[in-house]
Amino acid sequence: MTAEHFRRIESFLDARINPLFDATAGSTHGFADDDASRALRALRHTVGREAAAAALCEDYEKEDLSGRQITRSMTDESWRTLSNIAGQWKDHPDFLPEFGLQPHQLATSSKQP
C-alpha cells in the first residue's frame, strides 16, 4: 500500500462529499445543526483524518521493525475505514476496483505491472 493509494481514495471521496456542502447549489449542510448536516461534517472529518495515513506510508521504509509493524497496523485500519466509506459509491463510474480491496490484497495488486 502506498501514499498514492490513499491520495486516490481520498480524492474519490472528496469528490462525492464536498459538493454536498456547496451553498451555491442550495446546500445547507455546511453549518446547519440538523442531524444530516452533523453526519456529513463527521464523515468529511473522518475521511480527512484517515487519509492522513498517506504520510505514514511515505516514512514506512525509514522505520525500524517495530515502527514498521505499528505503521502497517495503522495504515491497514485507515485503509479499511476509507474502503468501507468508498464502497457506498461502488456503482459510481469513478470507483476504482482497488477501493474494494483489503490491505493485503492491495499490496499484492500494487506489485503487478
C-alpha positions as CSV (number, residue, x, y, z in Angstrom):
1,M,0.0,0.0,0.0
2,T,1.4,3.4,-0.9
3,A,0.6,7.0,-0.2
4,E,-0.7,7.2,-3.8
5,H,-3.4,4.7,-2.9
6,F,-4.5,7.0,-0.1
7,R,-4.5,10.0,-2.3
8,R,-6.7,8.4,-4.9
9,I,-9.3,7.1,-2.5
10,E,-9.3,10.5,-0.6
11,S,-9.8,12.3,-3.9
12,F,-12.6,10.0,-4.9
13,L,-14.4,10.5,-1.5
14,D,-13.8,14.3,-1.5
15,A,-15.5,14.4,-5.0
16,R,-18.5,12.7,-3.6
17,I,-18.8,14.5,-0.3
18,N,-17.6,18.1,-0.9
19,P,-20.5,19.0,-3.4
20,L,-22.9,18.3,-0.5
21,F,-21.6,21.4,1.2
22,D,-21.8,23.7,-1.8
23,A,-24.1,26.6,-0.8
24,T,-24.3,27.8,-4.4
25,A,-26.0,24.5,-5.2
26,G,-28.5,25.1,-2.4
27,S,-26.9,23.0,0.3
28,T,-27.4,24.0,3.9
29,H,-25.2,21.3,5.3
30,G,-22.1,23.4,5.9
31,F,-23.2,24.9,9.2
32,A,-26.7,23.6,9.8
33,D,-27.5,22.0,13.1
34,D,-29.7,19.2,11.8
35,D,-28.6,15.5,12.1
36,A,-27.9,15.0,8.4
37,S,-25.5,18.1,8.4
38,R,-23.7,16.9,11.5
39,A,-23.3,13.4,10.0
40,L,-21.9,14.9,6.8
41,R,-19.4,17.0,8.7
42,A,-18.4,14.0,10.7
43,L,-17.9,12.0,7.5
44,R,-15.8,14.7,6.0
45,H,-13.7,14.8,9.1
46,T,-13.2,11.1,9.2
47,V,-12.1,10.9,5.6
48,G,-9.5,13.6,6.2
49,R,-8.2,12.0,9.3
50,E,-8.0,8.5,7.9
51,A,-6.4,9.8,4.6
52,A,-3.6,11.4,6.7
53,A,-2.2,7.8,6.9
54,A,-0.7,8.6,3.5
55,A,2.1,10.4,5.4
56,L,2.8,7.3,7.3
57,C,3.3,5.3,4.1
58,E,5.9,7.7,2.9
59,D,8.1,7.1,6.0
60,Y,7.5,3.4,6.3
61,E,10.8,2.3,4.9
62,K,12.8,4.6,7.2
63,E,11.4,2.9,10.4
64,D,12.8,0.0,12.4
65,L,11.0,-3.3,12.5
66,S,8.7,-2.4,15.4
67,G,7.9,1.0,13.9
68,R,7.0,-0.6,10.6
69,Q,4.7,-3.0,12.4
70,I,2.9,-0.2,14.1
71,T,2.7,1.9,10.9
72,R,1.4,-1.1,8.9
73,S,-1.3,-1.7,11.5
74,M,-2.4,2.0,11.5
75,T,-2.4,2.3,7.7
76,D,-4.3,-1.0,7.3
77,E,-7.0,0.2,9.6
78,S,-7.2,3.6,7.9
79,W,-7.5,1.9,4.5
80,R,-10.3,-0.3,5.7
81,T,-12.2,2.7,7.0
82,L,-11.8,4.6,3.7
83,S,-12.6,1.5,1.7
84,N,-15.8,1.0,3.6
85,I,-16.9,4.5,3.1
86,A,-15.9,4.4,-0.6
87,G,-17.9,1.2,-1.0
88,Q,-21.1,3.2,-0.6
89,W,-20.4,4.5,-4.1
90,K,-19.2,1.2,-5.7
91,D,-21.7,1.8,-8.5
92,H,-20.2,5.2,-9.4
93,P,-18.2,5.3,-12.7
94,D,-15.1,6.8,-10.9
95,F,-15.0,4.0,-8.3
96,L,-11.7,2.1,-8.8
97,P,-11.5,-1.6,-8.2
98,E,-8.7,-1.0,-5.7
99,F,-11.0,0.8,-3.4
100,G,-12.8,-2.5,-2.6
101,L,-9.6,-4.4,-1.8
102,Q,-8.4,-5.3,1.7
103,P,-4.9,-4.0,2.6
104,H,-3.1,-7.4,1.9
105,Q,-4.9,-7.6,-1.5
106,L,-3.9,-4.0,-2.3
107,A,-0.2,-4.8,-1.6
108,T,-0.4,-7.8,-4.0
109,S,-2.1,-5.8,-6.7
110,S,0.4,-3.0,-6.5
111,K,3.2,-5.4,-7.5
112,Q,1.5,-6.3,-10.7
113,P,2.6,-4.4,-13.8
